[in-house]
């Protein structure tokens, strides 16, 4: 069972719009239209609220931590470790 998110619902902590593409399970920045739903309309700003009928709120376990920065720092540290 999914979470119901209204068009004007916002985050109680930061006031960000919740019914936005970036919070949708169909959102995929690697695709041409940034959406897995082929019939979805083009949305210019993916972080603002919209009227998309295909919106499905992401479940907490589907979020992935961005480990790119920490991985890059580790590689950089390993690269210069032998120079000391």
C-alpha angles and dihedrals in degrees: 000000000000130000115260110231120184124220093251099037115127137190110269091218105045103011092235117154112261099195092068132121093249089062094048124103089224093058112114117163090196093068126083095248091028088239134099089210105090094203096050117122120242112269115199100201111038094190097057127082116270142175098245110153091204094062114135115175112238115249116237093247091057093065114098125204116239103244094167095098096047092045091050092049091050092050090049092049091048091050093056097036093092094049096071 
